[in-house]
Amino acid sequence: MQKRLIGFALIMLLWGQTAAASTVLVVGDSISAAFGLDTRQGWVALLQERMAAEGFSEHVVNASISGDTTAGGASRLPTLLQEHKPKVVVVELGGNDGLRGLAPVQMQQNLSSMIEQSKQAGAEVLLLGMQLPPNYGKRYTTAFANVFSDLAREQQVALVPFLLEGVGGVPRLMQADGIHPAAEAQSILLENVWPQLKPLL
């Protein structure tokens, strides 16, 4: 009887480790938190549906917070990694840093810290890039956009160069604020992410 109990406990422990390692953790801001929408309409919810439809068993945890910055994400990440033990970490942060005019070098340091922490926890990383409107000035917008490509190259992680590709600047695909994608745009965001995410699963 005791041997059975030990065997059962071992099976449960191994199952727990497998389950924990089968999590996709999305750490983002309002774009991934589906701001202004029912969360079931957001691209992260659609990602869970796509994965299930294609036979992937991973569970998606959406730890995105509207208004979050790279500094906020970097401070939250250790607890999230410990709690969820993800297989893949999707980082979608930086937009609010840019809108506030924060220094790109600081944003790069924060994102680099998140990538390193994720790798140390045994997770693959997918970085979702962002771009700013031209009214922020060419020098700043170029430096901002380069942060993502530079990090992906230096840290050898997967990259979606611009999450809002095909969506940003298209009025019918944006909410009234001109910043957040509408419900109709969420499937496009997913299509931008999926080719880079799928090989990591």
Buried (B, 14 or more C-beta within 10 A) or exposed (E): EEEEEEEEEEEEEEEEEEEBBBBBBBBBBBBBBBBBBEEEBBBBBBBBEBBEEEEBEBBBBBBBBBEBBBBBBBBBBEEBBEEBBBBBBBBBBBBBBBBEEBEBEBBBBBBBBBBEBBBEBEBBBBBBBBBBEEEBEEEBBEBBBEBBEBBBEEBEBBBBBBBBBEBBEBEEBBBEEEBBBBBEBBEBBBBBBBEBBEEBB
